[in-house]
Amino acid sequence: ECADVIEDAGITFRKGDVVDLQEKLQGLCDNPETVSLYKQKSAEYISKKYKWDDVVQKTLQLYKAK
């Protein structure tokens, strides 16, 4: 589970609950249109939240601070 990373741009399952995970995965396998929607939404979300230039700058700042 990685709910903090994906927010509402993906599917989550109850931590440690294999049955819940199986049900969510089966639901996605049965609904390819839902997968397509999440694919688009998550790609947009990740591109905005984790811009490479920002990640590099923050990494360099951390190195310089040490």
VENHU-V762460 format. One record per residue. RES is the residue in one small letter. PHI is phi in radians with two decimals (NA if undefined). OMEGA is omega in radians with two decimals (none if undefined). D_LAST is the distance of its C-alpha to the last C-alpha in Angstrom with 1 decimal. Layout:
# VENHU-V762460
res->RES phi->PHI omega->OMEGA d_last->D_LAST
res->RES phi->PHI omega->OMEGA d_last->D_LAST
This chain:
# VENHU-V762460
res->e phi->NA omega->3.12 d_last->32.1
res->c phi->-2.53 omega->-3.06 d_last->29.3
res->a phi->-1.06 omega->-3.14 d_last->30.7
res->d phi->-1.15 omega->-3.10 d_last->27.4
res->v phi->-1.44 omega->-3.03 d_last->26.6
res->i phi->-1.59 omega->-3.07 d_last->30.1
res->e phi->0.87 omega->-3.12 d_last->31.4
res->d phi->-1.79 omega->-3.10 d_last->35.0
res->a phi->-1.69 omega->3.14 d_last->34.7
res->g phi->-2.94 omega->-3.12 d_last->35.8
res->i phi->-1.77 omega->3.06 d_last->37.6
res->t phi->-2.06 omega->3.08 d_last->36.3
res->f phi->-2.37 omega->3.14 d_last->38.0
res->r phi->-1.18 omega->-3.09 d_last->38.1
res->k phi->-0.94 omega->3.09 d_last->35.5
res->g phi->1.34 omega->-3.07 d_last->37.2
res->d phi->-1.78 omega->-3.09 d_last->40.5
res->v phi->-1.13 omega->3.13 d_last->41.7
res->v phi->-1.14 omega->3.11 d_last->44.9
res->d phi->-1.09 omega->3.10 d_last->43.1
res->l phi->-1.05 omega->-3.14 d_last->40.9
res->q phi->-1.06 omega->-3.14 d_last->44.2
res->e phi->-1.13 omega->3.13 d_last->45.9
res->k phi->-1.15 omega->3.13 d_last->43.2
res->l phi->-1.12 omega->3.11 d_last->43.1
res->q phi->-1.12 omega->3.09 d_last->46.9
res->g phi->-1.05 omega->3.11 d_last->47.0
res->l phi->-1.22 omega->3.10 d_last->44.8
res->c phi->-1.09 omega->-3.12 d_last->46.9
res->d phi->-1.42 omega->-3.06 d_last->50.0
res->n phi->-2.35 omega->-3.11 d_last->48.7
res->p phi->-1.06 omega->3.10 d_last->47.3
res->e phi->-1.16 omega->3.07 d_last->47.5
res->t phi->-1.16 omega->3.10 d_last->45.0
res->v phi->-1.05 omega->3.13 d_last->42.6
res->s phi->-1.07 omega->3.12 d_last->43.0
res->l phi->-1.11 omega->3.12 d_last->42.3
res->y phi->-1.17 omega->3.11 d_last->39.1
res->k phi->-1.05 omega->3.14 d_last->38.1
res->q phi->-1.16 omega->-3.10 d_last->38.4
res->k phi->-1.10 omega->-3.10 d_last->36.8
res->s phi->-1.23 omega->3.11 d_last->33.8
res->a phi->-1.10 omega->3.11 d_last->33.2
res->e phi->-1.13 omega->-3.12 d_last->33.3
res->y phi->-1.07 omega->-3.10 d_last->31.0
res->i phi->-1.15 omega->3.14 d_last->28.3
res->s phi->-1.07 omega->3.14 d_last->28.6
res->k phi->-1.36 omega->-3.04 d_last->28.1
res->k phi->-1.34 omega->-3.03 d_last->25.3
res->y phi->-2.08 omega->3.10 d_last->23.2
res->k phi->-1.23 omega->-3.05 d_last->23.4
res->w phi->-0.99 omega->-3.13 d_last->21.7
res->d phi->-1.05 omega->3.11 d_last->20.6
res->d phi->-1.14 omega->3.13 d_last->18.9
res->v phi->-1.08 omega->3.13 d_last->17.2
res->v phi->-1.10 omega->-3.13 d_last->15.9
res->q phi->-1.06 omega->3.13 d_last->14.7
res->k phi->-1.14 omega->3.11 d_last->12.9
res->t phi->-1.13 omega->3.11 d_last->11.3
res->l phi->-1.09 omega->3.10 d_last->10.2
res->q phi->-1.07 omega->3.10 d_last->8.9
res->l phi->-1.12 omega->3.12 d_last->6.7
res->y phi->-1.12 omega->-3.13 d_last->5.5
res->k phi->-1.21 omega->-3.12 d_last->5.5
res->a phi->-1.28 omega->-3.06 d_last->3.8
res->k phi->-1.51 omega->none d_last->0.0
